[in-house]
Amino acid sequence: MNYEIIILTPIFAVLIGTIVFIILKKRKRSAKSIYKLIDDLEKKYIY
């Protein structure tokens, strides 16, 4: 039982870290795409 906990805890920690990293990367991309969209709309309708 103790060996299972010792082996599984780091695996879960790595999985959670990877998931958080992927979510943060996706958010950065979506923020960039939103800024680009706003920029394009400004150029189209204001200038």
C-alpha positions as CSV (number, residue, x, y, z in Angstrom):
1,M,0.0,0.0,0.0
2,N,2.7,2.5,0.9
3,Y,4.7,1.6,-2.2
4,E,1.7,2.5,-4.4
5,I,1.3,5.9,-2.7
6,I,5.0,6.6,-3.2
7,I,4.9,5.7,-6.9
8,L,1.5,7.3,-7.8
9,T,1.9,10.6,-6.0
10,P,4.7,12.0,-8.4
11,I,2.8,10.7,-11.4
12,F,-0.3,12.6,-10.4
13,A,1.7,15.7,-9.7
14,V,3.3,15.6,-13.2
15,L,-0.1,15.0,-14.8
16,I,-1.7,18.0,-13.0
17,G,1.3,20.2,-13.9
18,T,1.1,19.2,-17.5
19,I,-2.7,19.9,-17.7
20,V,-2.2,23.4,-16.1
21,F,0.6,24.2,-18.5
22,I,-1.5,23.2,-21.5
23,I,-4.4,25.3,-20.3
24,L,-2.2,28.4,-19.8
25,K,-0.7,28.0,-23.2
26,K,-4.2,27.8,-24.8
27,R,-5.3,31.0,-22.9
28,K,-2.3,32.9,-24.2
29,R,-3.0,31.9,-27.8
30,S,-6.7,32.8,-27.5
31,A,-5.8,36.2,-26.0
32,K,-3.4,36.9,-28.9
33,S,-6.0,35.9,-31.4
34,I,-8.6,38.2,-29.8
35,Y,-6.2,41.1,-29.8
36,K,-5.4,40.4,-33.5
37,L,-9.2,40.3,-34.3
38,I,-9.8,43.7,-32.5
39,D,-6.8,45.1,-34.4
40,D,-8.1,43.9,-37.7
41,L,-11.6,45.3,-37.0
42,E,-10.1,48.7,-36.0
43,K,-8.1,48.9,-39.3
44,K,-11.2,47.9,-41.3
45,Y,-13.7,50.3,-39.8
46,I,-11.7,53.2,-38.4
47,Y,-8.9,53.8,-40.8
